[in-house]
Amino acid sequence: MKFIYFLLVLFVCQVNGQQVEVKNLQKHIYFLADDKMKGRGTGSKQNAKASKYIAKEFKKLALQPLGNDGYFQNFTAKVKRVVVPDSIRSARNVIGFLDNQAAKTIVIGAHYDHIGEGKQGSSLAENSYGIIHNGADDNASGIAGLLELARIYSSNNIKEPVNFLFIAFGAEELGLVGSRYFVKNPTLNLENIHWMLNMDMIGRFNAEKGVSIIGYGTSPEFEILYNKIDKSKFIKHYTGYEGRGGSDQTSFYEKDIPVLFFHTGGHPDYHKPTDDSDKIDYQSLKLILELEMAFIEGSFPIHKMNFRSTDKTK
């Protein structure tokens, strides 16, 4: 019966014409990863501009602001820099809520910051101090995915049996600062979170390996759901059991919330000035979002997403 419901949801979405649009993904990535944004380093004017861009998109979609300052949840982050002394910078999460008056909420997240001009100590390129690191894959790709899923679920004329909390995290590159701040200062009761989906670097699909789905083992319901999906209809992928993975889903995992983390893996442009918009595989990005939607919509009938503890000591 649950599987029939899942197929029905997919059918209704198709009838309403709400599909992932490549042009939207391109629009968001080319804006966020433009040279004018100077790598969106935490505390920069360009980072603030990126947060305002996301908030503006949330407002267009009529998402409910759920920060402590409209869509913004403000905090501070310590920036460790190579040449000049460390500093405390202003940062923020951007939070929009789609209220379907349901008991449970799915969190969809991605981080929007990157490493600026190589001044925050995390560039992997030689002699890169002062050079813009655009971060098209890391993580403009994830934010583009977040905004596109927000568009689809807020405008599909369907009242899903869950709410959606869309969070663009700040200061992820400084140690998951934004997501850790959120789970310590939640603007929505953590007890009401069904599960959390995170997107970080989903723009450079490797056809040999496929996209990784980390966190598959954080709930037994994920396995039930996954077994019902016709894998042949979706992009190549593989699963990872553990909930950790060097990105913002870890903060939720440590609060015993089931998580899935979508990631296309490392590449030669990772944390280098060459991570540019024209290198993104937009068609594969679209297909990855469709796979994510299968997980999202397949989880609707599950009354409770039980957390299954994995080894958090590793």
ZIKA-V399124 format. One record per backbone hydrogen bond with DSSP energy under -0.5 kcal/mol. NH is the residue of the N-H (numbers start at 1). CO is the residue of the C=O. Records with the same first field share a line. If there is no record, write none. Layout:
BEGIN
NH: CO + CO
END
This chain:
BEGIN
5: 1
6: 2
7: 3
8: 4
9: 5
10: 6
11: 7
12: 8
13: 9
14: 10
15: 11
16: 12
17: 14
18: 13
19: 17
22: 20
24: 21
25: 21
26: 22
27: 23
28: 24
29: 25
30: 26
31: 27
32: 28
33: 29
34: 31
37: 34
38: 35
40: 37
41: 38
42: 114
44: 41
48: 44
49: 45
50: 46
51: 47
52: 48
53: 49
54: 50
55: 51
56: 52
57: 53
58: 54
59: 55
60: 56
61: 57
62: 59
63: 58
64: 97
66: 95
67: 70
68: 72
69: 72
72: 69
73: 93
74: 72
75: 91
77: 89
79: 77 + 87
80: 78
81: 79
87: 79
89: 77 + 87
91: 75
93: 73
94: 168
95: 71
96: 166
97: 64
98: 164
99: 97
100: 98
105: 192
106: 163
107: 105 + 195
108: 165
109: 107 + 197
110: 167
112: 169
113: 169
114: 40
116: 39
118: 115
119: 115
120: 115
124: 271
125: 271
128: 125
130: 117
131: 117 + 128
133: 116
134: 132
136: 275
139: 137
140: 135
141: 136
143: 139
144: 140
145: 141
146: 142
147: 143
148: 144
149: 145
150: 146
151: 147
152: 148
153: 149
154: 150
155: 151 + 152
160: 158
163: 104
164: 98
165: 106
166: 96 + 164
167: 108 + 165
168: 94
169: 110 + 167
174: 171
175: 172
176: 172
177: 171
178: 170
180: 176
181: 177
182: 178
183: 179
184: 180
185: 181
192: 189
193: 190
194: 105 + 192
195: 105
196: 258
197: 107
198: 260
199: 109
200: 262
201: 137
207: 205
210: 206
211: 236
212: 263
213: 238
214: 212 + 261
215: 240 + 242
216: 213 + 240
217: 240 + 241
218: 215
219: 216
222: 219
223: 219
224: 220
225: 221
226: 222
227: 223
228: 224 + 225
229: 225 + 226
231: 229
233: 230
234: 231
238: 211
240: 213
250: 247
251: 248
252: 248
253: 249
254: 250
255: 252
256: 253
257: 252
260: 196
261: 214
262: 198 + 260
263: 212
264: 201
270: 267
272: 269
275: 272
276: 274
279: 276
280: 277
281: 203
282: 280
285: 281
286: 282
287: 283
288: 284
289: 285
290: 286
291: 287
292: 288
293: 289
294: 290
295: 291
296: 292
297: 293
298: 294
299: 295 + 296
300: 297
302: 299
306: 304
308: 218
309: 307
312: 310
314: 311
END
